[in-house]
Amino acid sequence: MLAAARYVPGPAGMALKAALASCAILCALAHASPLLDADYDAMVRRAREGDTTPALAFLRGQPVLAADGARRVADWIDIAGWAGLDGEVVQVYRQHGLQRVLPVSTLGTVARAHRNLREWDEALAVYARALALAPGDAQLRIGEVQVLADAGRDEQALAQALALVADAPMVAQRRLALAYVHTAARRFYAALAEVSRARSLAPDDNAVQVAYADALQSAGLPTQAQQLVDARPALMNTAQQRRLQADIGAELVRLSFSPTRSEGERFALADRALLHYERALTTWRADPDAARDVQRMRVDRIGALTVRARMADAVAEYEALRREGVPVPDYALRWAAGAYLYLRQAEAARLLYSELLARSQADPATPAGSVIDTTGLFYALVETEAMDQAVALADRTAQALARLPAGQGAWPGAAMMAAQAHSFADDTPEAQLRFERMVAMAPGHLGARIALAGVYRGRAWPRRAEEELKLVEAMEPRALGLALQQGFTALDLQEWGQADALADDVMARYPENRQAQRLDRLRRVYRMPELRISGYRGLSSSPNPTIGNGDYGIDTVGYSAPLADDWRLFAGHGFGSGDFAEGRGLHRSLRAGAEWRVRDNTLEGELSTHDIGHGQRTGLRLEGRHDFSDHWQVSGAAERLSRDTPLRALRSDITANSATAGLRWRANERREWNLSLGALDYSDGNRRTAVGVVGRERLFTRYGVVADAVLELSHSRNSQPGGPYFAPESDLFVLPTLDVSHVLYRHYQTEWRQRLQLGVGAYTQRGYGTGDVATVGYGQRLRMNDTFELGLAVSVTRRPYDGVNERIVRTAFDLLYKF
C-alpha cells in the first residue's frame, strides 16, 4: 500500500510525506517490540546484578526520542547510578529527565549523584521535586538532611533531623541521620550518643555497626573502634583500618603528652605508641596504596620519640621526611624544634620556632601569637646567646597579652618568661622585682616562687632561696621544679647528703629531664677528685726588693674524692725561686692534710715540710670560715712557717708564723666588702701587722659584659724595719681599679672570657713620702664541662719601694681539673 502511494506536491504533499514516515517507524517498532523487550529486560536484570556494561552500551547507542516514555530515561539514570557514574546520571537527567515524570526512586538517584559531585543546591532541588511526589518518604527526607549537613547548613539540617527522629524515635536509620548532622558540625560526642541509641535499636544492622565504629573513631576513641572491628572485620575495608591504626597511634601520642599523668605513665604510653607504629609501619611501609597513612604515622611517631627523649631519632625522622618532600604539620614541627633544643642544636630550633611563630602571629585567632611558639623561640634565643632579642621577645609578648582580654589566661606564663629573661640576661635586680610582684599578687603561684628562689641563688642568697622553697614544699612537696631548685640550693649550702637524695629522686622520676640531668651532673662533679695547679713568672729586668729578678713559682695540690660526704684528703707540692742582691732564694715544700666541708663551715688543716736551703722545717696550718648568713662570713687562719713569708726573708734563713682574721659582708652578687687583719711574727724578732679593706661595687652590667669598681686599701707596720727583706716601718696603699670582664664565647658549660684591669692609686711609706701606683692587667679564662678551668694573665705594675719606682711584669696561670 505504501509503495503504491503517489507524491502530491505542495503543503499537502509534505504533510503526507511526514505521516507516511511516522507510520513506517511505528510499524517497524511494533514489528520488532517483542524481541527488543525480551532482550532489553534481560540487560536490565544483568545490570541489577552488577553487569551494567551491556545495558549502558545499548542505552547510549539509541537516540532518545520525544515519543519515548520515561521508562527508558529512568532505566538509564538508575543503571548509571548502579555503576557509580554520577556525572552520567546528572547529564542524562539534565538532557532527558527534566521534562519527564520520573519515578521517585530515580529522582533519589539523581539527588545522590548531585551530592556525590558536591552540587548541594542541585541535590536539594531534586530532593524537593521528589518529596513533592512522596512527602512521607523517609529515605528522601534522610537524604535531604544529609545534603543540608554537607552544605554546612547546620541549623536547617539539625531541625529537620530532629523532626525525623521525633516522628519515629525508634527507627535506627533516623538516629543515624541525626548523628550524621552532628558529625558534620564536629559534635562528635553528640553523634556517638545518637549512634549508640541506634545500635541499641538495631544491634544486628550492619550499617548501624559501621556507623558506630566510625563514630567511635571520630570521637577520639579509636581503640574502642578497633575492638569492634576486631570482632567484625568486615565493618571496615583495608584503607579504613589503616586510618584507624593511625588514629590509635595518634591517640597514644596525645595521651603521652598529658601533663596530668605521671612521668611513668607518660613513658608507658609513648612506649606503646612506638611499638604500635613499629608493627603498623612494618606491615604497610611497602604498600603504595598506604603511602599517605604511612607518612602520617611517621609524623606522629616523632611525638612519641620526643616523650621518650629519643631526640636524635626524632630529628632523624623529621629530616628524612623533609628530604622526601613530605609536608610536616606545625604540631610535629614543634616536636622537632624541641628535639633540636634538647640536643643543643639551638640554631636549628631557632629557625623552626621562628617559622612557627610567624604563622601563628598571622592567624587572626591568635593575635598575640602562640605562647608555645614564643616560649620555644625564647629558649632557642637564650641558648644561642641572642639575649637582647630574647629579652625583647619576652617583654613584648607579656605586654601584648596583658592588653588583650583573650590573652589573660596566657599572661602569667608570659610574665614568668619575661622575668626569667632578665635573670638569664644577668639583670637580676629586675628579675627579682618582677618575681616578687608576681608572688605578692598570687602567693599560691608555685612556679613564680620556685623561679624567685632561683633568682635568689643567682644573687648569692642560697639561704633566702631555701626559705622560699620551704613555702613551696608545704603546698606541693613532690613538684619537679621544687626538687630541682632544692637540689641546686643544697649544693650551694654544702648540704651534700640532701643534694644526693634530691638528685636520686628526680633522676628516678624524670631521667630524661635536662635539669634533672644537670643536677645529677653537678653532684657527680662534686664527688670527683680534683687537681689544682697555679704558677707565676716574673719578667722584670732588674731585681725587685720584694720578689727579686727572674722569679717564678708553681704550686700543685690534689684532692681526693669526698669521704663520708664531708671530708677530702689532699697533698701538694710547691716551689719558688728568685734572684736577689745577696743571691738566689729557693723554697721547696710538701704538704698533706684534710678538708672538712659542711653547711656554713669549711675547715682545712695541713702538715707541711719546707726546704729553704737551711735544712728541713716542719709547718702547720689551720684555716676555716663560717657563714652566719647570706651576707656575713667570718674567716681565720693560723700557720707555722707561713706561706706569706717573703722569699727574700727565707733566703736569709728568716721564717715567720702568721695569724689572720677576716670579715666579709656581701650584699649580693654586685656588692661586696672584705675586712682583713693579719700578723706575721718573724724569727728575727720583727712583727708585722696589717689591716686591709677590699670592696667591689658593680658599675655596669650587660649580658656578657660586667664592669666593677674595686677599691683596695691596706696599712701595715713592722716593729723592726730595714731588715734583709722589704719591711717598711709604716705604709699605706690605696688602689682604685676598674675591672672589666667580657665573655668571648659561651655555649652551655663552655665559656671563654677575657678580663681587663686598670688601676691608678698611691703608696705612702714612712720616711720616703708618697708615690704613684699604676697597674694594667689582662687575662683570659676558659671553663669547660664543669671539670676543667684554665686561666692565663699578664700584668704590669709600677710602684715605689723605699722611694724608688719599680716596674713589675708578671705572668700567671692557674688550672683546675676534676676527674
C-alpha positions in Angstrom: 0.0 0.0 0.0 2.9 2.4 0.9 4.6 1.5 -2.3 1.5 2.5 -4.3 1.2 5.9 -2.8 1.9 8.7 -5.1 3.6 12.0 -4.3 1.4 15.0 -4.0 3.1 18.4 -4.5 2.7 21.4 -2.2 1.9 21.5 1.5 -0.5 18.7 1.3 2.3 16.5 -0.1 4.7 17.4 2.6 2.2 16.5 5.3 1.5 13.3 3.6 5.2 12.5 3.4 5.7 13.1 7.2 2.7 11.0 8.1 4.0 8.1 6.0 7.5 8.3 7.7 6.0 8.2 11.1 3.8 5.3 10.2 6.7 3.4 8.9 8.7 3.9 12.1 5.8 2.9 14.3 5.2 -0.1 12.2 8.8 -1.2 12.4 8.9 -0.7 16.2 5.7 -2.6 16.6 7.0 -5.4 14.4 10.3 -5.6 16.5 9.0 -4.9 20.0 8.6 -8.5 21.2 12.3 -9.3 20.6 13.5 -5.9 21.9 11.5 -6.0 25.1 12.8 -9.5 25.9 16.5 -8.6 25.2 16.2 -5.2 27.0 14.6 -6.7 30.1 17.5 -9.3 30.2 20.1 -6.4 30.0 18.3 -4.6 32.9 18.3 -7.7 35.0 22.0 -8.2 34.4 22.6 -4.6 35.3 20.8 -5.1 38.6 23.1 -8.0 39.3 26.2 -5.7 38.7 26.9 -6.2 35.0 25.9 -2.7 33.8 28.1 -2.5 30.7 25.7 -4.1 28.1 22.6 -2.1 29.2 24.6 1.2 29.3 26.1 0.4 25.8 22.6 -0.2 24.4 21.1 2.9 26.0 24.0 5.2 24.9 23.7 3.9 21.3 20.0 4.6 20.9 18.6 8.1 20.4 16.1 9.3 22.9 13.0 10.4 21.0 10.3 12.7 22.2 7.9 9.8 21.8 9.9 7.7 24.2 8.4 7.2 27.6 10.0 8.0 31.0 10.9 4.3 31.5 14.0 4.3 29.2 15.3 7.6 30.8 14.7 6.3 34.3 16.4 3.0 33.5 19.4 4.8 32.1 19.7 7.0 35.2 19.3 4.1 37.5 21.7 1.8 35.7 24.3 4.6 35.6 23.8 5.2 39.3 24.4 1.5 40.0 27.6 1.8 38.0 28.7 4.8 40.1 28.7 7.1 37.1 27.5 10.2 38.9 28.4 12.5 36.0 26.4 10.4 33.5 23.4 10.3 35.9 23.4 14.1 36.1 23.9 14.5 32.3 21.1 12.2 31.3 18.8 13.8 33.9 19.5 17.3 32.6 19.2 16.3 28.9 16.2 14.0 29.1 14.7 13.9 32.5 13.8 17.4 33.4 10.6 17.4 31.3 9.6 13.8 32.1 7.7 12.4 35.0 10.3 10.1 36.6 9.8 7.6 39.4 10.6 8.9 42.9 13.4 6.3 43.3 15.0 7.6 40.1 14.9 11.2 41.4 16.6 9.9 44.6 19.4 8.5 42.4 19.8 11.9 40.7 19.9 13.7 44.0 22.6 11.3 45.4 24.6 11.9 42.2 24.5 15.6 42.7 25.5 15.1 46.3 28.4 13.0 45.4 29.5 15.7 43.0 29.2 18.2 45.9 26.5 20.1 44.0 24.5 20.8 47.1 21.9 23.2 45.6 21.1 20.9 42.7 20.8 18.0 45.0 18.4 19.9 47.3 16.3 20.9 44.2 15.9 17.3 43.1 15.0 16.2 46.6 12.4 18.9 46.7 10.9 17.6 43.4 10.9 14.0 44.8 9.4 15.0 48.1 6.6 16.9 46.3 5.6 13.5 44.8 6.2 11.5 48.0 6.3 13.8 51.1 6.3 10.9 53.5 9.3 9.0 52.0 11.7 8.7 54.9 14.7 7.9 52.7 14.2 11.1 50.7 14.0 13.1 54.0 17.1 11.5 55.3 18.9 12.2 52.1 17.9 15.8 52.2 19.1 16.2 55.8 22.5 14.7 54.8 22.9 17.2 51.9 22.0 20.1 54.2 24.7 18.9 56.6 27.2 18.5 53.8 26.4 22.0 52.6 27.1 23.5 56.1 23.5 24.5 56.7 23.7 23.1 60.3 20.6 24.8 61.8 18.3 23.7 59.0 19.8 20.2 58.9 19.6 19.8 62.7 15.9 21.0 62.7 14.9 18.5 60.0 16.9 15.7 61.6 15.3 16.3 65.0 11.9 16.3 63.3 12.7 13.0 61.6 13.6 11.4 65.0 10.6 12.9 66.7 8.3 11.4 64.1 9.7 7.9 64.7 12.2 7.8 67.6 12.5 4.0 67.5 13.8 3.9 63.9 17.6 3.4 63.9 18.1 5.0 60.4 16.6 8.3 61.6 19.0 8.3 64.6 21.9 7.8 62.2 20.7 10.8 60.2 20.8 12.9 63.3 24.3 11.5 64.1 25.4 12.5 60.6 24.3 16.1 61.2 26.2 16.2 64.5 29.3 14.7 62.9 29.3 17.3 60.0 29.2 20.0 62.7 32.0 18.3 64.6 29.8 17.5 67.6 31.4 14.1 67.8 30.2 13.1 71.2 26.6 14.0 70.4 27.0 11.9 67.2 28.3 9.0 69.2 25.3 9.2 71.6 22.8 9.0 68.7 24.6 6.1 67.0 24.7 4.3 70.4 20.9 4.7 70.6 20.6 3.4 67.0 22.8 0.5 67.9 20.5 -0.4 70.8 17.5 -0.3 68.5 19.1 -2.4 65.7 22.1 -4.3 67.1 22.3 -6.6 64.1 22.1 -4.0 61.4 25.4 -3.9 59.6 25.1 -0.2 58.6 24.5 0.7 62.2 27.6 -1.2 63.3 29.7 0.6 60.6 28.3 3.9 61.8 29.1 3.0 65.4 32.7 2.2 64.5 33.1 5.5 62.6 31.5 7.5 65.5 33.9 5.9 68.0 36.8 6.9 65.7 35.6 10.4 65.1 35.0 10.9 68.9 38.7 10.2 69.6 38.1 6.6 70.7 40.0 4.6 68.1 41.0 1.8 70.5 37.3 1.1 71.2 36.6 1.2 67.4 39.4 -1.2 66.8 37.9 -3.7 69.4 34.6 -3.5 67.4 36.4 -4.1 64.1 38.4 -7.0 65.6 35.1 -8.7 66.4 33.7 -7.9 63.0 36.5 -7.2 60.4 34.0 -6.6 57.6 32.9 -3.3 59.1 35.9 -1.6 57.6 37.9 -2.1 54.4 41.7 -2.2 54.4 42.1 1.6 53.8 39.7 2.4 56.7 41.5 0.0 59.0 44.9 1.7 58.2 43.4 5.1 59.1 42.1 3.6 62.3 45.5 2.2 63.2 47.0 5.7 62.5 44.3 7.2 64.8 45.2 4.7 67.6 48.8 5.7 67.4 47.9 9.4 67.4 45.7 8.9 70.5 48.6 7.2 72.4 50.9 10.0 71.5 48.4 12.6 72.5 47.8 10.9 75.9 51.6 10.6 76.4 51.8 14.4 76.4 49.1 14.8 79.1 50.5 16.9 82.0 48.1 15.3 84.4 49.8 11.9 84.1 52.8 10.8 86.0 56.1 10.6 84.1 56.0 6.8 84.3 52.5 6.7 82.8 53.5 9.0 80.0 56.6 6.9 79.2 54.5 3.7 79.2 52.0 5.3 76.7 54.8 6.5 74.5 56.4 3.1 74.5 53.1 1.6 73.5 52.8 4.1 70.7 56.3 3.3 69.4 55.6 -0.5 69.5 52.3 0.1 67.7 54.0 2.2 65.0 56.7 -0.4 64.5 54.2 -3.1 63.8 52.0 -0.9 61.6 54.9 0.5 59.6 56.4 -3.0 59.1 53.0 -4.1 57.7 52.3 -1.2 55.3 55.6 0.6 54.5 56.0 -1.3 51.2 52.3 -0.9 50.1 52.0 2.0 47.6 48.3 2.4 48.5 49.3 3.1 52.1 51.7 5.9 51.4 49.7 8.7 52.9 48.8 6.7 56.1 52.5 5.7 56.4 53.5 9.3 56.2 51.0 10.3 58.8 52.2 7.6 61.2 55.8 8.6 60.7 55.0 12.2 61.5 53.0 11.3 64.7 55.8 8.9 65.7 58.1 11.9 66.2 55.9 12.9 69.2 56.4 9.5 70.9 60.1 9.7 70.3 60.3 13.1 72.0 58.3 11.9 75.0 60.9 9.2 75.5 63.7 11.7 74.9 64.9 9.8 71.9 65.7 13.2 70.4 68.3 12.0 67.9 65.8 9.5 66.4 63.1 12.2 66.4 65.3 14.6 64.5 66.5 11.9 62.1 62.9 11.0 61.2 61.9 14.7 60.8 64.9 15.3 58.5 64.1 12.2 56.5 60.5 13.3 56.0 61.7 16.7 54.8 64.2 15.2 52.4 61.3 13.1 50.9 59.2 16.2 50.4 56.6 15.1 53.0 54.7 18.1 54.4 55.2 18.2 58.2 52.3 19.8 60.1 53.0 22.5 62.7 52.5 20.3 65.7 55.2 18.0 64.5 57.5 20.9 63.7 57.2 21.9 67.4 58.3 18.4 68.4 61.2 18.6 66.0 62.2 22.1 67.3 62.0 20.8 70.9 64.2 17.9 69.9 66.8 20.2 68.4 66.8 22.3 71.5 67.3 19.2 73.7 70.2 18.1 71.5 71.7 21.6 71.9 71.3 22.3 68.3 69.8 25.7 69.2 70.3 27.3 65.8 68.1 24.7 64.1 65.5 25.0 66.8 65.5 28.8 66.4 64.8 28.6 62.7 61.8 26.3 63.2 60.3 28.3 66.1 60.7 31.5 64.1 58.8 29.9 61.2 56.1 28.6 63.5 55.7 31.9 65.4 55.4 33.8 62.1 52.5 31.6 61.1 50.8 31.7 64.5 51.0 35.5 64.6 49.4 35.7 61.2 46.4 33.7 62.4 43.6 36.1 63.4 42.5 33.7 66.1 45.8 34.3 67.9 46.6 38.0 67.5 49.3 37.9 70.2 51.0 34.9 68.6 51.2 31.4 70.0 52.7 31.4 73.5 54.0 27.9 72.9 55.9 29.1 69.8 57.1 32.2 71.6 58.3 30.2 74.5 60.2 27.8 72.3 61.8 30.7 70.3 62.7 32.4 73.6 64.7 29.5 74.9 66.3 29.0 71.5 67.4 32.6 71.5 68.8 32.1 75.1 70.7 29.0 74.0 72.2 30.8 71.0 73.3 33.7 73.3 71.0 36.2 71.5 70.0 37.6 74.9 68.9 41.0 73.8 66.5 39.5 71.3 65.2 37.0 73.9 64.5 39.8 76.5 62.8 41.9 73.8 60.6 39.0 72.7 59.6 38.0 76.2 58.8 41.6 77.3 56.8 42.3 74.1 54.8 39.1 74.5 53.9 39.8 78.1 52.9 43.3 77.3 50.8 42.2 74.3 48.9 39.5 76.3 48.3 41.9 79.2 46.5 44.3 76.9 44.3 41.6 75.3 41.3 40.2 77.2 41.6 37.0 75.3 45.2 36.7 76.3 44.7 37.0 80.1 44.8 33.2 80.6 48.3 33.0 79.0 49.6 36.2 80.6 51.0 34.6 83.8 53.2 32.3 81.7 54.4 35.1 79.5 55.1 37.3 82.6 57.1 34.4 84.0 59.1 34.1 80.8 59.8 37.9 80.8 61.0 37.8 84.3 63.2 34.8 83.6 64.6 36.6 80.5 66.0 39.4 82.7 67.5 36.7 85.0 69.2 35.0 82.1 70.5 38.4 80.9 72.2 39.0 84.3 69.7 41.7 85.1 69.0 40.0 88.4 67.5 43.1 90.2 64.8 43.5 87.6 64.1 39.7 87.6 63.8 39.7 91.4 61.4 42.7 91.4 59.2 41.0 88.8 59.0 37.7 90.5 58.4 39.2 93.9 55.5 41.2 92.4 54.0 38.0 91.0 54.3 36.2 94.3 52.7 39.2 96.1 49.8 39.1 93.6 49.4 35.3 93.6 51.0 33.7 96.7 49.9 30.3 95.5 51.8 30.5 92.2 54.3 27.8 92.7 56.2 28.4 89.5 56.8 32.0 90.4 58.1 31.1 93.9 60.4 28.4 92.5 61.8 30.8 89.9 62.2 33.5 92.6 64.3 31.1 94.6 66.5 30.6 91.5 67.0 34.3 91.3 67.9 34.4 95.0 70.5 31.8 94.3 71.9 33.9 91.4 72.2 36.8 93.8 74.3 34.7 96.2 71.4 34.2 98.7 71.1 30.4 99.0 69.6 30.6 102.5 66.9 33.0 101.3 66.2 30.7 98.4 65.9 27.8 100.8 63.3 29.7 102.9 61.2 30.4 99.7 61.4 26.8 98.7 60.1 25.7 102.1 56.9 27.6 101.4 56.5 25.8 98.1 57.2 22.4 99.8 54.3 23.0 102.1 52.0 23.3 99.1 53.3 20.8 96.6 56.1 18.7 98.1 56.6 16.5 95.0 56.9 19.1 92.3 59.7 18.6 89.9 60.7 22.3 89.8 60.8 22.4 93.6 63.1 19.3 93.9 65.5 20.6 91.3 65.8 24.0 92.9 66.2 22.5 96.3 69.0 20.3 94.9 70.9 23.2 93.4 70.4 25.2 96.7 71.7 22.2 98.7 74.9 22.2 96.7 75.3 25.9 97.3 74.9 25.3 101.0 77.2 22.3 101.1 74.3 20.1 102.1 75.8 17.1 100.3 73.6 14.4 101.6 70.4 16.4 100.8 71.7 17.1 97.3 72.3 13.4 96.7 68.8 12.5 97.9 67.2 15.1 95.7 69.3 14.2 92.7 68.5 10.5 93.1 64.8 11.3 93.4 64.5 13.5 90.3 66.6 11.1 88.2 64.4 8.2 89.3 61.2 10.1 88.4 62.4 12.2 85.4 65.6 10.6 84.0 65.1 12.4 80.6 64.7 15.9 82.1 67.6 18.1 81.2 67.6 20.0 84.5 67.5 16.7 86.4 70.5 15.6 84.4 72.2 18.9 85.2 71.6 18.4 89.0 72.9 14.9 88.7 76.0 16.1 86.8 76.9 18.8 89.4 76.6 16.4 92.4 78.8 13.9 90.5 81.3 16.7 89.8 81.4 17.4 93.5 82.4 13.8 94.1 85.3 13.8 91.7 89.0 14.0 92.7 90.5 17.4 91.9 93.8 18.8 90.8 94.8 22.4 91.2 97.9 24.0 89.7 99.0 27.6 89.9 102.1 29.4 88.9 103.8 32.7 88.1 106.7 34.0 86.2 108.3 37.4 86.8 109.6 39.3 83.7 111.3 42.3 85.4 114.6 43.3 84.1 116.0 44.5 87.4 115.9 42.9 90.9 112.9 43.8 92.9 113.4 44.3 96.6 110.4 42.0 97.4 110.3 39.4 94.7 113.7 39.6 93.1 114.5 39.1 89.5 113.6 36.2 87.2 111.2 34.9 89.9 108.9 32.1 89.2 107.0 29.5 91.2 104.4 26.8 91.0 102.1 25.2 93.4 100.3 21.9 92.9 97.7 20.2 95.1 95.5 17.2 94.6 92.3 16.5 96.5 90.7 13.1 96.9 87.1 12.3 96.2 84.9 13.1 99.2 85.0 10.6 102.1 81.8 10.2 104.0 80.4 13.2 102.1 82.2 15.9 104.1 85.9 15.1 104.1 88.6 15.3 101.5 92.3 14.4 101.8 94.8 16.5 99.9 98.5 16.6 99.2 100.6 19.1 97.4 104.0 20.4 96.3 105.3 23.9 96.0 108.4 25.6 94.5 109.5 29.2 94.4 112.7 30.9 93.2 114.0 34.4 92.8 117.3 36.2 92.4 118.2 38.9 94.9 121.3 41.0 95.5 122.5 38.5 98.1 121.9 35.5 95.9 119.2 33.1 94.7 116.4 32.2 97.0 114.7 28.8 96.8 111.7 27.3 98.6 110.5 23.8 98.2 107.6 22.5 100.1 105.5 19.4 100.5 102.1 19.3 102.3 99.3 17.0 103.2 96.1 17.4 105.1 92.3 17.2 105.2 89.4 19.4 104.4 86.0 19.3 106.1 83.0 20.9 104.3 79.6 21.1 105.8 76.8 23.6 105.9 78.0 27.1 106.9 81.5 25.8 107.7 84.7 24.9 105.9 87.9 23.8 107.8 91.2 22.8 106.4 94.3 21.6 108.2 97.7 20.5 106.9 101.1 19.4 107.9 104.0 20.6 105.7 107.7 20.3 105.3 109.9 23.1 103.9 113.3 23.2 102.3 114.7 26.8 102.1 118.3 25.9 101.8 119.0 25.9 105.6 117.7 22.4 106.5 114.2 20.9 106.6 111.5 22.7 108.6 108.0 21.5 109.6 105.0 23.7 109.2 101.4 23.5 110.3 98.3 25.3 109.1 94.7 25.5 110.2 92.3 27.6 108.3 88.5 27.9 108.3 85.5 30.0 107.6 81.9 30.3 108.9 78.9 31.8 107.2 76.5 33.4 109.6 74.0 34.3 106.8 73.9 35.0 103.2 75.5 38.4 103.9 78.1 37.8 106.7 81.1 35.5 106.8 84.0 35.3 109.2 87.3 33.5 108.5 90.5 32.9 110.2 93.9 31.1 109.8 96.9 30.3 111.8 100.1 29.0 110.2 103.5 27.9 111.4 106.0 28.6 108.6 103.6 30.9 106.8 103.3 30.8 103.1 103.1 34.6 103.2 106.8 34.8 104.3 108.7 36.7 101.7 111.1 34.5 99.7 113.9 37.0 100.4 113.5 36.5 104.1 113.6 32.7 103.7 116.8 33.2 101.7 118.3 34.8 104.8 117.0 31.9 107.0 114.3 34.0 108.4 110.9 32.4 108.8 107.6 33.6 110.1 104.4 32.4 111.7 101.1 34.1 110.8 97.6 34.6 112.1 94.9 36.2 110.1 91.2 37.0 110.5 88.7 38.3 108.0 85.1 39.6 107.9 83.1 39.7 104.7 79.9 41.5 104.0 78.2 40.6 100.8 75.0 42.4 99.9 74.5 40.5 96.7 76.5 39.4 93.6 77.1 43.1 92.8 78.4 44.5 96.0 80.9 43.0 98.5 83.3 44.3 101.1 86.1 42.5 103.0 88.0 43.4 106.1 91.2 41.6 106.9 93.6 41.7 109.9 96.9 39.9 109.9 100.1 39.5 111.8 103.4 37.9 110.8 105.9 37.0 113.6 109.3 36.8 112.0 112.1 34.7 113.5 114.4 37.7 113.5 112.1 39.5 116.1 110.2 41.6 113.6 106.4 41.7 114.0 104.4 42.8 111.1 100.7 43.8 111.5 98.4 44.7 108.6 94.8 45.7 108.1 93.2 45.7 104.7 89.9 46.6 103.1 88.8 45.4 99.7 85.5 46.5 98.2 83.7 45.7 94.9 80.8 47.7 93.5 79.1 46.9 90.2 79.1 49.8 87.8 77.7 48.2 84.6 76.0 45.0 83.7 75.0 43.8 80.3 74.8 40.2 79.2 78.4 39.1 78.7 79.9 42.3 79.9 80.5 43.3 83.6 82.3 46.3 84.9 83.2 46.6 88.6 84.9 49.3 90.6 87.3 47.7 93.0 88.9 49.6 95.9 91.9 48.2 97.8 93.1 49.9 101.0 95.8 48.4 103.2 98.0 49.6 106.0 100.9 47.8 107.6 103.5 48.3 110.3 106.8 46.5 111.1 108.3 46.6 114.6 111.9 46.2 113.2 112.1 47.9 109.7 115.0 47.8 107.4 115.9 44.1 107.6 117.1 41.9 104.7 113.6 41.9 103.3 111.2 44.7 102.5 109.8 45.8 105.8 108.6 49.4 105.9 108.1 51.0 109.3 104.6 52.0 108.2 102.9 52.3 104.9 99.5 53.0 103.3 98.4 51.5 100.0 95.4 52.9 98.0 94.4 51.5 94.7 91.1 52.0 92.9 90.7 49.7 89.9 88.3 49.3 87.1 87.7 45.6 86.5 86.0 44.7 83.2 85.1 41.1 82.2 83.8 40.1 78.8 82.5 36.8 77.5 84.2 36.0 74.2 82.3 32.7 73.7 79.7 30.7 75.6 77.9 27.6 74.8 76.2 25.7 77.6 79.0 24.6 80.0 81.8 26.1 77.9 82.8 29.7 78.5 85.8 31.7 77.3 86.1 35.1 79.0 88.6 37.9 78.9 89.4 40.4 81.7 91.0 43.8 81.8 92.1 45.6 84.9 93.2 49.3 85.0 94.2 50.9 88.3 95.8 54.1 89.4 96.5 54.8 93.1 99.1 55.9 95.6 101.5 54.4 98.0 102.8 56.2 101.1 105.8 54.8 103.0 107.1 56.5 106.2 110.4 58.2 105.5 110.0 58.0 101.7 106.9 60.0 101.0 104.1 59.2 98.6 104.4 57.8 95.1 102.1 56.9 92.3 100.9 53.3 91.7 99.6 52.2 88.4 98.6 48.7 87.2 97.4 47.2 84.0 96.3 43.5 83.7 94.9 41.4 81.0 93.9 37.8 81.2 91.7 35.1 79.7 89.9 32.2 81.3 88.4 29.0 79.8 85.9 26.8 81.5 84.7 23.5 80.0 82.3 20.8 81.0 82.3 21.7 84.7 85.5 19.9 85.2 88.2 22.0 83.5 89.2 25.6 84.1 92.3 27.4 82.9 93.4 31.0 83.4 96.3 32.9 81.9 97.1 36.6 82.7 99.8 39.1 82.4 100.1 42.3 84.5 102.4 45.3 84.6 102.6 47.3 87.9 104.6 50.4 88.6 105.0 51.3 92.3 107.7 52.7 94.7 109.8 50.6 97.1 111.8 52.7 99.6 111.2 55.7 97.4 112.4 54.0 94.2 109.9 53.3 91.5 109.9 49.7 90.4 108.2 48.0 87.4 106.9 44.5 87.9 105.9 42.5 84.9 104.4 39.1 85.7 102.6 36.3 84.1 100.4 33.9 86.0 98.3 30.9 85.3 96.0 28.6 87.2 94.4 25.3 86.3 91.6 23.3 87.9 90.8 19.8 86.7 88.3 17.3 88.1 88.3 13.8 87.0 
